[in-house]
């Protein structure tokens, strides 16, 4: 059993999966893979996520050290999110899972790109 930040995990895999557990975290990370992205653009390309949930997931990903948020001193403020090195490494693994899905289920269309 692993204890970390008040949570208990069965093993290191359970611990690692907690970073992308849920419907939106992995999708958000994939959409940040190529370039920094603004909040409204993330909301548009994730198709179906509410502003509240997107904000919660971005905050969780930021707190986990997987993304950073940059606020530019402009009016209106420009905010962009981008992957940290840790987030980029995890996203490469997520992209491998996506490639596996495309290989074994080619009849499905719906990559994160």
Buried (B, 14 or more C-beta within 10 A) or exposed (E): EEEEEEEEBEEEEBBEEBBBEEEBBBBBBBBBBEEBBEBEEBBEBBEEBEEEBBEBBBEBBBEBEBBBBEEEEEEEEEBBBBBBEEBBEBBEEBBEEBEEEEEEEEEEEEEBE
